[in-house]
């Protein structure tokens, strides 16, 4: 709102950088622009004040989808006045020269015009969509439709941005949809749980099969090890038996040769005694016997003992 100072018969207006002031006197434009400051006479001055900053217009309206379901659309339009001359010619932006306030409510008129145009484009696109599609992709479709088709050049405005906040069904239907989606999500969660359990069981079965296969392989290896150990033991026993047999044969051969040597020696000794007189042999025998008898400290000779010996010696 412009700042107007009052003086007797005169007024002073001081504008702002975001406000376009238009001063008309007797049908002629005297001052026009933003950030103006000038004197004027209230009796002859016609003043208009047009805001040229970005303005946001939130909207909330109802629509019906292709399958006859009511939805609520929430969006926001950002606009700016780019042609104040056209705006002042189409909408009443005149202000009171004493107070600087609008005589009418131009912003409400702009809001009504933009809201009706926006609703028309949104209703056209939502009428071709079913409820599920409208909820899932309706936000982007409504935004594109409104941004492409909504124009306000005829009233000197430019649409800067369109933001669709949400498209929602009525409360009861939304609750039902939430329940359906919740059940579906729960089913998916249960399915994931069952699949995870089945996968865990499959993994446990695979692990058990691997363990069993490892045990079978280990048993086979143990069997081969036992067979190999048996073969090694048999080979060792055969080697030991062969070595024992060779040792026994060698020992028997040694004993045989020793016996043959002893027999040969005995034969040679007997051959040496063959030509020796009998008396000499007796004497040698007595000597041998005497050498092998135990030590005798004393001996008692009786006639019964001596007489046969003397008779033998006499013969």
KOLVOZA-334060 format. One record per atom (N, C-alpha, C): residue in one letter; x, y, z. Coordinates in steps of 0.2 Angstrom, whole numbers, padded with zeros to 4 digits, always signed. Layout:
<nodes>
AXYZ;...
</nodes>
This chain:
<nodes>
X+0004-0006+0000;X+0000+0000+0000;X+0004+0006+0000;X+0003+0011-0004;X+0007+0017-0005;X+0006+0021+0002;X+0011+0025+0003;X+0011+0030+0009;X+0010+0037+0006;X+0004+0039+0009;X+0001+0045+0006;X+0001+0050+0012;X+0004+0056+0012;X+0004+0061+0017;X-0001+0067+0015;X-0004+0069+0020;X-0010+0074+0018;X-0008+0081+0020;X-0009+0086+0016;X-0007+0093+0017;X-0013+0097+0014;X-0014+0103+0017;X-0020+0107+0014;X-0020+0107+0006;X-0025+0105+0003;X-0025+0105-0004;X-0020+0101-0008;X-0016+0098-0005;X-0011+0093-0008;X-0010+0087-0005;X-0007+0082-0008;X-0006+0075-0006;X+0001+0073-0008;X+0005+0070-0004;X+0011+0067-0007;X+0011+0059-0006;X+0013+0056-0012;X+0013+0049-0012;X+0020+0046-0013;X+0021+0041-0009;X+0028+0038-0009;X+0027+0031-0010;X+0029+0028-0016;X+0028+0021-0018;X+0033+0016-0015;X+0033+0010-0018;X+0038+0005-0015;X+0041+0002-0022;X+0046-0002-0021;X+0049-0005-0027;X+0045-0011-0030;X+0040-0013-0026;X+0036-0019-0028;X+0029-0017-0030;X+0028-0010-0031;X+0021-0008-0032;X+0022-0003-0038;X+0018-0004-0043;X+0017+0000-0049;X+0012+0005-0048;X+0014+0012-0048;X+0009+0017-0047;X+0007+0020-0054;X+0001+0021-0055;X-0001+0025-0061;X-0006+0031-0059;X-0003+0037-0061;X-0006+0043-0059;X-0009+0046-0066;X-0016+0047-0066;X-0019+0049-0072;X-0023+0056-0070;X-0022+0061-0074;X-0025+0067-0073;X-0029+0070-0080;X-0035+0071-0079;X-0039+0073-0085;X-0038+0068-0091;X-0037+0061-0089;X-0037+0056-0095;X-0030+0056-0097;X-0025+0059-0094;X-0018+0059-0097;X-0014+0056-0091;X-0009+0051-0093;X-0005+0048-0088;X+0001+0053-0086;X+0001+0055-0080;X+0006+0060-0077;X+0012+0056-0074;X+0011+0051-0070;X+0016+0047-0067;X+0014+0040-0068;X+0019+0036-0069;X+0018+0029-0070;X+0025+0025-0069;X+0025+0020-0064;X+0031+0016-0063;X+0031+0014-0056;X+0037+0011-0054;X+0038+0008-0047;X+0043+0012-0044;X+0042+0013-0037;X+0046+0017-0033;X+0046+0024-0034;X+0040+0027-0036;X+0039+0034-0037;X+0037+0038-0031;X+0039+0044-0031;X+0037+0049-0026;X+0035+0055-0029;X+0029+0058-0028;X+0027+0064-0031;X+0021+0067-0027;X+0020+0074-0029;X+0014+0078-0026;X+0008+0077-0031;X+0002+0078-0028;X-0004+0078-0033;X-0009+0081-0029;X-0014+0083-0033;X-0020+0086-0030;X-0026+0081-0030;X-0029+0079-0024;X-0034+0074-0023;X-0040+0075-0027;X-0042+0081-0029;X-0048+0083-0033;X-0047+0080-0040;X-0041+0080-0043;X-0041+0079-0050;X-0037+0073-0051;X-0034+0070-0046;X-0029+0064-0048;X-0033+0057-0047;X-0032+0053-0052;X-0034+0046-0052;X-0028+0041-0051;X-0028+0038-0046;X-0022+0034-0044;X-0024+0026-0044;X-0019+0023-0047;X-0020+0015-0047;X-0013+0012-0044;X-0014+0007-0040;X-0008+0004-0037;X-0009-0004-0039;X-0004-0006-0042;X-0003-0013-0045;X+0003-0016-0042;X+0002-0022-0037;X+0008-0025-0035;X+0011-0029-0040;X+0018-0029-0041;X+0021-0032-0046;X+0026-0037-0044;X+0026-0039-0037;X+0030-0044-0034;X+0026-0051-0035;X+0030-0057-0034;X+0027-0063-0035;X+0022-0064-0030;X+0016-0067-0032;X+0011-0068-0027;X+0009-0076-0027;X+0007-0079-0022;X+0005-0086-0022;X-0002-0086-0020;X-0005-0091-0024;X-0013-0092-0023;X-0014-0099-0022;X-0015-0101-0015;X-0017-0108-0014;X-0024-0109-0015;X-0025-0116-0018;X-0032-0118-0020;X-0033-0125-0017;X-0039-0126-0015;X-0042-0132-0013;X-0049-0133-0016;X-0050-0138-0020;X-0056-0139-0023;X-0057-0147-0024;X-0063-0148-0026;X-0065-0155-0027;X-0066-0157-0034;X-0065-0163-0036;X-0065-0165-0043;X-0068-0173-0043;X-0070-0175-0049;X-0072-0182-0049;X-0069-0185-0055;X-0067-0192-0053;X-0063-0195-0058;X-0067-0199-0063;X-0064-0203-0068;X-0067-0206-0073;X-0072-0211-0070;X-0070-0214-0064;X-0074-0220-0061;X-0079-0217-0056;X-0080-0210-0056;X-0085-0207-0052;X-0083-0207-0045;X-0077-0206-0043;X-0075-0205-0037;X-0072-0198-0035;X-0075-0195-0029;X-0073-0189-0028;X-0066-0188-0025;X-0062-0183-0027;X-0055-0182-0025;X-0055-0175-0023;X-0050-0173-0018;X-0049-0166-0017;X-0042-0165-0019;X-0041-0159-0023;X-0035-0157-0026;X-0033-0151-0022;X-0026-0151-0020;X-0023-0145-0017;X-0017-0143-0021;X-0017-0137-0023;X-0012-0134-0027;X-0011-0127-0025;X-0005-0124-0028;X-0003-0117-0027;X-0001-0114-0033;X-0003-0108-0035;X-0002-0105-0041;X+0003-0099-0039;X+0008-0098-0043;X+0012-0092-0042;X+0012-0088-0048;X+0010-0081-0047;X+0009-0077-0053;X+0012-0070-0051;X+0013-0066-0056;X+0015-0059-0056;X+0012-0055-0061;X+0011-0049-0059;X+0008-0044-0064;X+0014-0041-0069;X+0014-0043-0075;X+0019-0041-0080;X+0017-0035-0084;X+0011-0033-0084;X+0008-0028-0088;X+0003-0024-0084;X+0005-0019-0080;X+0001-0015-0076;X-0004-0011-0080;X-0003-0009-0086;X-0007-0005-0090;X-0013-0009-0092;X-0012-0016-0094;X-0018-0020-0095;X-0022-0022-0089;X-0018-0023-0084;X-0021-0025-0077;X-0026-0019-0075;X-0024-0013-0075;X-0028-0008-0073;X-0034-0006-0077;X-0033-0009-0084;X-0039-0008-0088;X-0044-0013-0088;X-0042-0019-0085;X-0047-0025-0084;X-0049-0026-0077;X-0045-0023-0072;X-0047-0024-0065;X-0046-0018-0061;X-0050-0016-0057;X-0050-0010-0053;X-0045-0010-0048;X-0039-0007-0049;X-0034-0006-0044;X-0033+0001-0041;X-0039+0005-0042;X-0039+0012-0040;X-0038+0012-0032;X-0035+0017-0030;X-0034+0018-0023;X-0037+0025-0021;X-0039+0026-0014;X-0041+0032-0012;X-0035+0037-0011;X-0036+0043-0014;X-0031+0048-0013;X-0029+0050-0006;X-0033+0049-0002;X-0032+0051+0005;X-0029+0046+0009;X-0031+0040+0009;X-0029+0034+0013;X-0024+0030+0009;X-0024+0029+0003;X-0020+0025-0001;X-0022+0018-0001;X-0028+0016+0001;X-0031+0009+0001;X-0035+0008-0005;X-0036+0002-0007;X-0040+0000-0013;X-0047+0002-0012;X-0050+0004-0017;X-0057+0006-0017;X-0061-0001-0018;X-0058-0006-0021;X-0061-0012-0022;X-0057-0018-0019;X-0058-0024-0021;X-0053-0029-0019;X-0051-0033-0025;X-0046-0030-0028;X-0043-0033-0035;X-0040-0040-0034;X-0037-0041-0028;X-0033-0047-0028;X-0038-0053-0027;X-0044-0052-0024;X-0049-0057-0024;X-0052-0058-0031;X-0053-0053-0035;X-0055-0054-0042;X-0050-0058-0046;X-0044-0057-0045;X-0038-0061-0048;X-0039-0068-0046;X-0039-0069-0039;X-0040-0076-0036;X-0045-0080-0039;X-0051-0076-0040;X-0057-0080-0042;X-0056-0082-0049;X-0053-0077-0053;X-0052-0079-0060;X-0047-0085-0061;X-0041-0084-0058;X-0036-0090-0058;X-0039-0096-0055;X-0043-0096-0050;X-0045-0102-0047;X-0050-0106-0052;X-0055-0102-0055;X-0059-0105-0060;X-0056-0108-0066;X-0051-0104-0068;X-0047-0107-0074;X-0043-0113-0072;X-0040-0113-0066;X-0036-0119-0064;X-0041-0125-0063;X-0046-0124-0060;X-0051-0130-0059;X-0053-0133-0065;X-0055-0128-0070;X-0057-0131-0077;X-0052-0136-0080;X-0045-0134-0080;X-0040-0138-0083;X-0039-0144-0078;X-0039-0144-0072;X-0038-0149-0067;X-0044-0154-0068;X-0050-0152-0069;X-0056-0156-0069;X-0056-0160-0076;X-0053-0157-0081;X-0053-0160-0088;X-0048-0166-0088;X-0043-0165-0084;X-0038-0171-0084;X-0040-0176-0080;X-0043-0174-0074;X-0045-0179-0069;X-0051-0183-0071;X-0055-0180-0075;X-0061-0184-0078;X-0059-0189-0083;X-0053-0190-0085;X-0050-0195-0090;X-0047-0200-0086;X-0046-0200-0079;X-0042-0204-0075;X-0046-0208-0070;X-0045-0214-0069;X-0048-0218-0064;X-0045-0216-0057;X-0048-0218-0052;X-0045-0216-0045;X-0038-0218-0044;X-0037-0225-0045;X-0030-0227-0044;X-0025-0223-0048;X-0026-0222-0054;X-0021-0218-0058;X-0021-0211-0056;X-0026-0208-0054;X-0026-0201-0051;X-0022-0200-0045;X-0023-0205-0041;X-0019-0205-0034;X-0011-0206-0036;X-0010-0211-0041;X-0003-0212-0042;X+0001-0207-0046;X-0003-0205-0052;X+0001-0201-0057;X-0003-0194-0058;X-0008-0193-0054;X-0013-0187-0055;X-0009-0181-0054;X-0005-0181-0049;X-0001-0175-0047;X+0003-0172-0053;X+0007-0176-0056;X+0011-0174-0061;X+0007-0172-0067;X+0002-0176-0069;X-0003-0174-0074;X-0007-0168-0074;X-0009-0167-0068;X-0013-0160-0066;X-0008-0154-0067;X-0002-0155-0064;X+0003-0150-0064;X+0004-0148-0072;X+0006-0153-0076;X+0007-0152-0083;X+0002-0148-0086;X-0004-0151-0085;X-0010-0148-0089;X-0011-0141-0087;X-0011-0139-0080;X-0012-0133-0078;X-0007-0128-0081;X-0001-0130-0080;X+0005-0126-0082;X+0005-0124-0090;X+0003-0129-0094;X+0002-0128-0101;X-0003-0124-0103;X-0009-0125-0100;X-0015-0122-0102;X-0017-0115-0099;X-0015-0114-0092;X-0017-0109-0089;X-0014-0102-0091;X-0017-0098-0093;X-0014-0091-0095;X-0018-0085-0092;X-0015-0080-0091;X-0018-0074-0088;X-0016-0068-0091;X-0014-0068-0098;X-0011-0062-0101;X-0017-0057-0102;X-0023-0059-0103;X-0028-0055-0104;X-0030-0050-0098;X-0027-0052-0092;X-0028-0047-0087;X-0021-0045-0084;X-0016-0045-0089;X-0009-0043-0087;X-0005-0047-0083;X-0007-0053-0082;X-0003-0057-0077;X+0001-0063-0080;X+0006-0065-0077;X+0010-0071-0080;X+0010-0076-0074;X+0009-0082-0076;X+0009-0088-0072;X+0017-0090-0071;X+0019-0090-0065;X+0026-0091-0064;X+0027-0099-0062;X+0023-0102-0058;X+0024-0109-0056;X+0017-0112-0054;X+0017-0118-0055;X+0011-0122-0053;X+0014-0128-0049;X+0011-0128-0043;X+0013-0134-0038;X+0007-0138-0036;X+0007-0144-0037;X+0001-0148-0035;X+0003-0152-0029;X+0000-0150-0023;X+0003-0153-0017;X+0000-0160-0016;X-0006-0161-0017;X-0009-0168-0016;X-0016-0169-0020;X-0017-0175-0021;X-0024-0177-0024;X-0026-0183-0019;X-0031-0182-0016;X-0033-0187-0011;X-0041-0188-0012;X-0043-0195-0011;X-0050-0196-0010;X-0053-0194-0004;X-0060-0195-0003;X-0063-0193+0003;X-0061-0197+0009;X-0062-0196+0015;X-0059-0199+0021;X-0061-0206+0021;X-0067-0208+0020;X-0069-0215+0020;X-0066-0219+0015;X-0066-0217+0009;X-0063-0220+0003;X-0055-0221+0004;X-0052-0216+0007;X-0045-0216+0008;X-0043-0221+0014;X-0048-0221+0019;X-0047-0226+0024;X-0047-0233+0021;X-0052-0234+0017;X-0053-0241+0014;X-0047-0243+0010;X-0044-0238+0006;X-0039-0239+0002;X-0032-0240+0006;X-0032-0237+0011;X-0026-0238+0016;X-0027-0245+0019;X-0033-0247+0020;X-0034-0254+0023;X-0031-0259+0018;X-0034-0258+0012;X-0032-0262+0006;X-0025-0262+0005;X-0022-0257+0005;X-0014-0256+0004;X-0011-0259+0010;X-0013-0258+0016;X-0010-0261+0022;X-0010-0268+0021;X-0016-0271+0019;X-0017-0278+0019;X-0012-0281+0013;X-0011-0277+0008;X-0007-0280+0003;X+0000-0279+0005;X+0002-0274+0008;X+0009-0273+0011;X+0010-0279+0016;X+0005-0280+0020;X+0006-0286+0025;X+0007-0292+0022;X+0003-0294+0016;X+0004-0300+0012;X+0011-0300+0009;X+0013-0295+0007;X+0020-0295+0004;X+0025-0296+0009;X+0024-0293+0015;X+0028-0294+0021;X+0028-0301+0023;X+0022-0304+0023;X+0022-0311+0025;X+0025-0316+0020;X+0024-0314+0013;X+0027-0318+0008;X+0035-0317+0008;X+0037-0311+0010;X+0044-0311+0010;X+0047-0315+0016;X+0043-0315+0022;X+0045-0319+0028;X+0045-0326+0026;X+0040-0329+0023;X+0039-0336+0021;X+0045-0337+0016;X+0046-0333+0011;X+0052-0334+0006;X+0059-0334+0010;X+0059-0330+0015;X+0066-0329+0019;X+0066-0336+0023;X+0061-0338+0026;X+0061-0344+0030;X+0063-0350+0025;X+0059-0350+0019;X+0060-0356+0014;X+0068-0356+0012;X+0070-0350+0011;X+0077-0349+0009;X+0082-0352+0014;X+0080-0350+0021;X+0084-0352+0026;X+0084-0360+0027;X+0078-0363+0026;X+0077-0370+0026;X+0081-0373+0020;X+0081-0370+0014;X+0085-0373+0009;X+0092-0372+0010;X+0094-0367+0013;X+0101-0366+0015;X+0103-0371+0020;X+0099-0372+0025;X+0101-0377+0030;X+0101-0384+0027;X+0096-0386+0022;X+0096-0392+0018;X+0103-0393+0014;X+0105-0387+0011;X+0111-0387+0007;X+0117-0388+0011;X+0117-0385+0017;X+0122-0386+0022;X+0123-0393+0024;X+0117-0396+0026;X+0116-0403+0028;X+0119-0408+0023;X+0117-0406+0017;X+0119-0411+0011;X+0126-0410+0010;X+0129-0404+0011;X+0136-0403+0010;X+0140-0407+0016;X+0137-0406+0022;X+0140-0410+0028;X+0140-0417+0027;X+0134-0420+0024;X+0134-0427+0023;X+0138-0429+0018;X+0139-0425+0012;X+0143-0427+0007;X+0151-0427+0009;X+0152-0422+0014;X+0159-0422+0017;X+0160-0428+0021;X+0155-0430+0025;X+0156-0436+0029;X+0157-0442+0025;X+0153-0442+0019;X+0154-0448+0015;X+0161-0448+0012;X+0163-0442+0009;X+0169-0442+0006;X+0175-0444+0012;X+0174-0441+0018;X+0178-0443+0023;X+0178-0450+0025;X+0172-0453+0025;X+0172-0461+0026;X+0176-0464+0020;X+0175-0462+0014;X+0178-0465+0008;X+0186-0465+0009;X+0188-0459+0011;X+0195-0458+0012;X+0198-0462+0018;X+0193-0463+0024;X+0195-0467+0029;X+0196-0474+0027;X+0191-0476+0023;X+0191-0483+0020;X+0197-0484+0016;X+0199-0480+0012;X+0205-0480+0008;X+0211-0480+0012;X+0211-0476+0018;X+0217-0476+0022;X+0217-0483+0026;X+0211-0486+0028;X+0212-0492+0031;X+0215-0498+0027;X+0212-0498+0020;X+0215-0502+0015;X+0222-0502+0014;X+0224-0495+0014;X+0231-0494+0013;X+0235-0496+0019;X+0233-0495+0025;X+0236-0497+0031;X+0237-0504+0031;X+0231-0508+0029;X+0231-0515+0029;X+0237-0518+0024;X+0236-0515+0018;X+0241-0517+0013;X+0248-0515+0016;X+0249-0510+0019;X+0256-0508+0022;X+0258-0513+0027;X+0253-0515+0032;X+0254-0520+0037;X+0256-0527+0034;X+0252-0529+0029;X+0253-0535+0026;X+0260-0535+0022;X+0262-0530+0019;X+0268-0529+0016;X+0274-0530+0021;X+0273-0526+0027;X+0278-0526+0032;X+0278-0533+0035;X+0273-0536+0036;X+0273-0543+0039;X+0277-0548+0034;X+0275-0547+0028;X+0278-0551+0023;X+0286-0550+0023;X+0288-0543+0023;X+0295-0542+0023;X+0298-0544+0030;X+0294-0544+0035;X+0297-0546+0042;X+0298-0554+0041;X+0293-0557+0038;X+0293-0565+0038;X+0299-0567+0033;X+0299-0563+0028;X+0305-0565+0023;X+0312-0564+0027;X+0312-0558+0030;X+0318-0557+0034;X+0320-0562+0039;X+0314-0564+0043;X+0315-0569+0048;X+0317-0576+0045;X+0314-0577+0039;X+0315-0584+0036;X+0323-0584+0034;X+0325-0578+0031;X+0332-0578+0029;X+0336-0578+0035;X+0334-0575+0040;X+0339-0575+0046;X+0339-0582+0049;X+0333-0586+0049;X+0333-0593+0051;X+0337-0597+0047;X+0336-0596+0040;X+0340-0600+0036;X+0348-0599+0037;X+0349-0593+0038;X+0356-0591+0039;X+0359-0595+0046;X+0354-0594+0051;X+0356-0597+0057;X+0357-0605+0057;X+0352-0608+0053;X+0352-0615+0052;X+0358-0617+0049;X+0360-0613+0043;X+0366-0614+0040;X+0372-0614+0044;X+0372-0609+0048;X+0378-0608+0053;X+0378-0614+0058;X+0372-0616+0060;X+0372-0622+0065;X+0375-0628+0061;X+0372-0629+0055;X+0374-0635+0051;X+0381-0635+0050;X+0384-0629+0048;X+0391-0629+0047;X+0395-0630+0053;X+0393-0627+0059;X+0396-0628+0065;X+0396-0636+0067;X+0390-0639+0066;X+0390-0646+0068;X+0394-0650+0063;X+0394-0648+0057;X+0399-0652+0052;X+0406-0651+0054;X+0408-0645+0056;X+0414-0643+0058;X+0416-0647+0065;X+0411-0647+0070;X+0412-0651+0076;X+0413-0659+0074;X+0408-0661+0069;X+0409-0668+0068;X+0415-0670+0064;X+0418-0665+0060;X+0424-0666+0056;X+0430-0666+0061;X+0429-0662+0066;X+0435-0662+0071;X+0435-0668+0076;X+0429-0670+0077;X+0428-0676+0081;X+0431-0682+0077;X+0429-0682+0071;X+0431-0688+0067;X+0439-0688+0066;X+0442-0682+0065;X+0449-0681+0065;X+0452-0683+0071;X+0449-0682+0077;X+0452-0684+0083;X+0451-0691+0084;X+0446-0694+0082;X+0445-0701+0082;X+0450-0705+0078;X+0451-0702+0072;X+0456-0704+0067;X+0463-0704+0070;X+0464-0699+0074;X+0471-0698+0077;X+0472-0704+0083;X+0466-0706+0086;X+0466-0711+0091;X+0466-0718+0089;X+0465-0719+0082;X+0464-0725+0079;X+0470-0730+0080;X+0476-0727+0079;X+0482-0731+0079;X+0486-0731+0086;X+0483-0727+0091;X+0486-0727+0097;X+0485-0733+0101;X+0490-0736+0105;X+0488-0742+0109;X+0483-0741+0114;X+0480-0747+0116;X+0474-0746+0120;X+0477-0744+0127;X+0483-0746+0129;X+0485-0744+0136;X+0486-0736+0136;X+0488-0734+0130;X+0489-0726+0130;X+0482-0723+0131;X+0477-0726+0127;X+0471-0723+0127;X+0468-0723+0134;X+0469-0728+0138;X+0467-0729+0145;X+0470-0723+0149;X+0477-0723+0148;X+0480-0718+0152;X+0478-0711+0150;X+0476-0709+0144;X+0474-0703+0142;X+0467-0702+0145;X+0463-0707+0145;X+0456-0707+0148;X+0456-0705+0155;X+0461-0709+0159;X+0462-0707+0166;X+0464-0700+0167;X+0469-0698+0163;X+0471-0691+0164;X+0465-0686+0162;X+0461-0688+0157;X+0456-0683+0156;X+0451-0683+0161;X+0450-0690+0164;X+0445-0690+0170;X+0448-0687+0176;X+0454-0687+0177;X+0457-0684+0183;X+0457-0676+0182;X+0457-0674+0176;X+0457-0667+0175;X+0450-0664+0176;X+0445-0669+0175;X+0438-0666+0176;X+0435-0668+0183;X+0439-0672+0187;X+0436-0674+0193;X+0437-0668+0198;X+0432-0668+0203;X+0433-0662+0208;X+0439-0663+0213;X+0441-0658+0216;X+0447-0658+0220;X+0445-0663+0226;X+0450-0668+0227;X+0450-0673+0232;X+0455-0672+0238;X+0452-0670+0244;X+0457-0669+0249;X+0461-0675+0252;X+0457-0681+0252;X+0460-0687+0255;X+0456-0693+0252;X+0459-0699+0251;X+0456-0704+0248;X+0458-0711+0252;X+0453-0715+0253;X+0454-0721+0257;X+0453-0727+0252;X+0459-0731+0251;X+0459-0736+0247;X+0458-0743+0251;X+0453-0747+0249;X+0452-0753+0253;X+0454-0759+0248;X+0455-0764+0251;X+0457-0770+0247;X+0452-0772+0241;X+0446-0770+0243;X+0441-0772+0238;X+0442-0768+0232;X+0444-0762+0232;X+0445-0757+0227;X+0452-0758+0223;X+0457-0759+0227;X+0464-0759+0224;X+0464-0766+0221;X+0462-0771+0223;X+0463-0778+0220;X+0461-0778+0213;X+0455-0776+0211;X+0453-0777+0204;X+0458-0772+0199;X+0460-0767+0202;X+0464-0762+0198;X+0471-0766+0197;X+0473-0769+0202;X+0480-0772+0201;X+0479-0778+0197;X+0474-0781+0197;X+0473-0787+0193;X+0473-0785+0185;X+0469-0779+0184;X+0469-0777+0177;X+0476-0774+0175;X+0479-0771+0179;X+0486-0769+0177;X+0491-0775+0176;X+0490-0780+0180;X+0494-0786+0179;X+0493-0789+0172;X+0486-0789+0170;X+0485-0792+0164;X+0488-0788+0158;
</nodes>
